[in-house]
Amino acid sequence: MATLEQGGVVDQPAYMHPIAYHERTKHNFGRFAKSPGYMDWQNQPNPFRSYAGCDSLPLKFLQEDPAADYRDLYHRKNNRPQPFSMDNVAALLELSLGLSAWKSAAGNRWSLRMNPSSGNLHPTECHLILPPTSSSESGLFHYNAFTHSLELRARVPAEVWRRVIQHFGTEGFLMALTSIFWRESWKYGERAFRYCNHDVGHALAAVSFAANLQGWQVKYLNAVADEQTATLLGFDRVAWVAQEEECPELLCFVCSSEIEAVPRDLSSDIVTGFSHLSVTGKPNILSGERVSWPIIETVARATQKPATDATVIDFGPRDACREVVSSLGAARIIRQRRSALAFAGEKSLARERFFALLDRTVARNRHTPFDVELSAPSVHLMIFVHNVEGLEQGLYFFVRNPADAEPIRSLARKEFLWRQVEQGLPLYLLQTGDFRRLAARISCDQEIAGYGVFSLGMIARFRRIIRENPYRYRQLFWESGMLGQILYLEAEAHGLRGTGIGCFYDDPVHEILGLSDNSYQSLYHFTVGDPIEDRRLTTHPPYMHLQDRR
Ligand SMILES: Cc1cc2nc3c(=O)[nH]c(=O)nc-3n(C[C@H](O)[C@H](O)[C@H](O)COP(=O)(O)O)c2cc1C
């Protein structure tokens, strides 16, 4: 294994960087990944980015939520495609990356958003390249979630916009997600790069769900290089403060759900067109002082995406979804999503509901959110069932891609049963038993992992994917984050609550399965149960600071 001193690795093949980073940022019993070890409150990064000097366009708030029901979160057929107007883009943003509430306690106040974030630090930013409207030309905008407004960073000439539309062959717009690593490393140090990428996955799924309610689909442009995205966003023309730069993560095209296929690349004349735009706006300063984490810079560089061939991901024919319908509407579920802080440990989940919930994590063509088409499914679920009616307590495995079933089985403990629980569902009982203590123990001793209905670890095919394409290190975390977003919404839909768990002891998790090398690695954990409300906290409306605009 490569050694990484001061974040520098000399003469290593590119794939060694993410693999070495991953090794180095593992938590283990008695040894946590390197972090500041305390909270430097003086320099806590501002969770809201704004670009000073840009024209700001206040967005309307929804007066009425889309009528879509629970099933319409995932299916596409009932959501009628809406025009690409500012008000509809506003609705998409409000229901994906906008504020969901303010909380206050003991003189402190903080906001929450529709998308969750490790430590509520929100490293993910969103930029949009929108079509012209009757009152404005096409433009490059940054979404400011605090003011629910778009900051116009550049006007896009009609000729450049025309090239975009000609290229994609249909109406729509471009959306990019970026990360500010410092927001997370301020608290979590070296492990922060992982969390930023989880958050990208959560945000991407959140955008995909909200877009579906507008009758739109989100397609990941998998051929595009990060450098090209940076050019489109004008990042080469921004005077960044060191450590506070935004790093491009992904670029998507958003179009009507009725469109069968769109290109997954950008033509060079589009990129050239954007490279000449004059970009305005000075990014606000997030912290008085910043700490550099060289290992994050190294892994970020090593996992930058180059231009690649465009690919279409076909998830193949799948059985229809197992429908156990929630009475809650789609927007209601999105709005009420929260992380549980503690579980009562009393409620159980009916077996049929548990199966339906797991089935939602299966990638299907023309189903949100995996039809953004990141890649073939690479992440599986190792599940500790604590309290599901009609299902024995124990350790289970949910295989999301059948191609991995045999390899995992051959690497895992020989004594596992691999007994399929239900016909047509790739859920296997490995071992019966009460895993509550162990589940909490390996989740950095967080009780919520042992108390609820179930908790799980996301087990990704790892070494081979990264050896072939180091940039896919990020994507494995995105896929995990997307799974987490589904689990958050599903928990709400079934009257429970979820919490993403980024803090877990990596190799002790692998030991439970008997995995002794890095062919597969656990990337993210999640827990679901019946929440206990923290009565010390007061909840306020999401945009109470903008009451006059409602
Ligand atoms: C990637 C990720 C990792 C997280 N890890 C933990 C964790 O280890 N323990 C925990 O209690 N909450 C964890 N959370 C939950 C966040 O603290 C929570 O999302 C944040 O405080 C915002 O609150 P909200 O989800 O209610 O909007 C995690 C969330 C994400 C997205």
Ligand as a Chemical Component Dictionary entry (heavy atoms), coordinates in Angstrom:
data_LIG
# 
_chem_comp.id                   LIG 
_chem_comp.type                 NON-POLYMER 
_chem_comp.pdbx_formal_charge   0 
_chem_comp.three_letter_code    LIG 
# 
loop_
_chem_comp_atom.comp_id 
_chem_comp_atom.atom_id 
_chem_comp_atom.alt_atom_id 
_chem_comp_atom.type_symbol 
_chem_comp_atom.charge 
_chem_comp_atom.model_Cartn_x 
_chem_comp_atom.model_Cartn_y 
_chem_comp_atom.model_Cartn_z 
_chem_comp_atom.pdbx_ordinal 
LIG C1  C1  C 0 -23.282 11.687 4.434  1  
LIG C2  C2  C 0 -23.980 11.887 5.754  2  
LIG C3  C3  C 0 -23.418 11.353 6.898  3  
LIG C4  C4  C 0 -24.069 11.514 8.125  4  
LIG N1  N1  N 0 -23.534 10.932 9.243  5  
LIG C5  C5  C 0 -24.183 11.017 10.425 6  
LIG C6  C6  C 0 -23.712 10.308 11.565 7  
LIG O1  O1  O 0 -22.690 9.588  11.512 8  
LIG N2  N2  N 0 -24.427 10.433 12.719 9  
LIG C7  C7  C 0 -25.561 11.197 12.796 10 
LIG O2  O2  O 0 -26.182 11.254 13.870 11 
LIG N3  N3  N 0 -26.044 11.869 11.715 12 
LIG C8  C8  C 0 -25.382 11.788 10.543 13 
LIG N4  N4  N 0 -25.885 12.427 9.427  14 
LIG C9  C9  C 0 -27.105 13.247 9.518  15 
LIG C10 C10 C 0 -26.773 14.762 9.465  16 
LIG O3  O3  O 0 -26.239 15.148 10.694 17 
LIG C11 C11 C 0 -28.023 15.548 9.080  18 
LIG O4  O4  O 0 -28.337 15.287 7.746  19 
LIG C12 C12 C 0 -27.826 17.052 9.260  20 
LIG O5  O5  O 0 -27.657 17.389 10.599 21 
LIG C13 C13 C 0 -29.008 17.823 8.688  22 
LIG O6  O6  O 0 -30.192 17.450 9.317  23 
LIG P1  P1  P 0 -31.442 16.906 8.495  24 
LIG O7  O7  O 0 -31.008 15.633 7.816  25 
LIG O8  O8  O 0 -32.515 16.675 9.525  26 
LIG O9  O9  O 0 -31.803 17.947 7.483  27 
LIG C14 C14 C 0 -25.277 12.254 8.199  28 
LIG C15 C15 C 0 -25.834 12.772 7.033  29 
LIG C16 C16 C 0 -25.201 12.584 5.827  30 
LIG C17 C17 C 0 -25.841 13.129 4.576  31 
# 
loop_
_chem_comp_bond.comp_id 
_chem_comp_bond.atom_id_1 
_chem_comp_bond.atom_id_2 
_chem_comp_bond.value_order 
_chem_comp_bond.pdbx_ordinal 
LIG C1  C2  SING 1  
LIG C2  C3  SING 2  
LIG C2  C16 DOUB 3  
LIG C3  C4  DOUB 4  
LIG C4  N1  SING 5  
LIG C4  C14 SING 6  
LIG N1  C5  DOUB 7  
LIG C5  C6  SING 8  
LIG C5  C8  SING 9  
LIG C6  O1  DOUB 10 
LIG C6  N2  SING 11 
LIG N2  C7  SING 12 
LIG C7  O2  DOUB 13 
LIG C7  N3  SING 14 
LIG N3  C8  DOUB 15 
LIG C8  N4  SING 16 
LIG N4  C9  SING 17 
LIG N4  C14 SING 18 
LIG C9  C10 SING 19 
LIG C10 O3  SING 20 
LIG C10 C11 SING 21 
LIG C11 O4  SING 22 
LIG C11 C12 SING 23 
LIG C12 O5  SING 24 
LIG C12 C13 SING 25 
LIG C13 O6  SING 26 
LIG O6  P1  SING 27 
LIG P1  O7  DOUB 28 
LIG P1  O8  SING 29 
LIG P1  O9  SING 30 
LIG C14 C15 DOUB 31 
LIG C15 C16 SING 32 
LIG C16 C17 SING 33 
# 
